[in-house]
Amino acid sequence: MKANPNKLTFASIETNRGLEAALGGERADAIGRVSHSGLKGRGGAGFPTGVKWNLAAAAQSDQKYVVCNADEGEPGTFKDRAILTDYADLVFEGMTIGGYAIGATRGILYLREEYTYLRRRLESVLARRRKEGWLGEGIGKRGDFHFDIEIRMGAGAYICGEETALIESLEGYRGEARNRPPFPVDTGFKNHPTIVNNVETFAWISCIFVKGEDWFKKLGTEKSSGLKLLSVSGDCAQPGVYEVPLGVTVADLLELVGGEDAKAVQIGGASGNCIPASEFERTIAFEDVPTGGSIIVFGPGRDMLTVAKNFMEFFVDESCGQCTPCREGNVKLLEGIEMLEQGTCSMHYLRELCALGETMQLASKCGLGQSSPNAFLSIVEHFKDEIMGRRPEAAAVQGA
Amino acid sequence: MLRSEQEQLRKNIEQWVEQYGRDRSALLPVLKKVQHDYGHISEYVMQVIADILDIHPVEVHGVVSFYSFLGQRQKGRYVIRLCRTISCDMQGKDRVARQLRNDLGIEFGEMTPDGHFTLEWANCLGMCDEGPAMLVNDRIYTRVTPERIHDILEECRKSFGVYPTPMKEAEPA
């Protein structure tokens, strides 16, 4: 892997100092520090990590689980691969801190099948940590805290990035999202309280316990504290993983990655939003444009209808099929795009499709279906001139 | 399938269930093991697993049909998965796909007549800054060009007979 121009904070963190710091205090103190840091989940939904851990800690059960969501399937996302490749210790350390904080003894890293080539190395890191006493019985200097982590593989389903679908997969079911409530912090894996957090979230946990929650809190914005890893790809000079404080503007990010002439940026992958050049002053933060880390840059020559079609094909393929709005709606949106390609879509019908997209956002069962029309709706809104009234020959030529 | 092969298969599944835990959460790891060692998951396998785990065969079938890395159709010794999501698409995946079709003589979703290669699409391999990307069994290739396809396929062909985990012969139809 080429040297990244933007050195990550993770590189300067000494492994296991965070875990020692956590074990040096009470469980409630550990959760308090996480809450005070303002850390929100780095997988995209942005749920406050301290709140989640507090709920799990309060739940009464003979067994609890810490699950690391390494099912990084959002198109345009690869930051978790980079973290697992170079900073796996910080992830496992963060999971161990989570286990201590909520009173769990079992951890599971759910690794997507496409990343099988990482598994051997991750298993060797786990083995070393057991040997060194950071996993297993009697962790650290305490005799009363036991925790171990196993790796479980996914089997190729994008929906399993959703936490309840992931738990279903771990239990041996189709990865279909569960009804909520009950929430996983009460009834998760095998009906025990479970926290599910992103790879990056656990890595930041380790950093927070070394550098302090105040360090994390003062970075970013008031509502979106801390740093964020972004996976930048597409039409830019230097794609790669970048660490930025939340609240950075799209324009500043494009300058950093060499994509200043972009006409649009897809933030949040296929389930995110398309930001046109006129809105590049918007900020990447939970209160403005949230993202799990996928940033796809579209240069001046990109055909936005081809982009939208790729996203809709993705969702048609990856919908789990459980609920009607997602299963049928995505097919209809894709058909609409094909009509636009042929130049046969009326404005009336396009408005009907947009209304359908809004219905999908309201009525789909899980986050996949609720967010699947986002790209379509934002591209239609901002690039109407480009996508309407085409001649089929033009589409064919561009496709050649 | 010969009866002795059926018995060996059942023994293997019993062993894997013991290894992963005799409850429903063992289902996916066991299915993955069968897929890896046998190239596909036959109806007989589903029956055996359902029997051992004490669940209905329909449940096993539902799980097999849900996940893209599991399937009833026999797959080749090498499964090539080309990423088709937007970042790799923008970096030239179409030409790579065309070259794969040219060199293998099959369409996506098909297996070569000799049983050596299956061609599939993948939905994001997480190599978006180094596309086009391709997964050949567990090995990841990045910045794939049409020119490199031949060398990659030749590398696979050279290793026939020394595959790290030997695959069984394809089951008679």
Interface residues (C-beta under 8 A of the other chain):
Chain A: E72 G73 E74 P75 G76 T77 F78 D80 R81 R112 E113 E114 Y115 T116 Y117 R152 M153 G154 A155 G156 A157 Y158 S169 L170 E171 G172 Y173 R174 G175 K190 S231 V232 S233 G234 D235 P239 G240 V241 Q266 A270 S294 I296 R302 V307 N310 F311 E313 F314 D317 E318 C320
Chain B: R24 S25 A26 L27 L28 P29 L31 K32 E59 G62 V63 F66 Y67 S68 F69 L70 R81 R84 T85 I86 S87 D89 M90 A122 N123 C124 L125 G126 M127 C128 D129 E130 G131 L135 D138 R139 I140
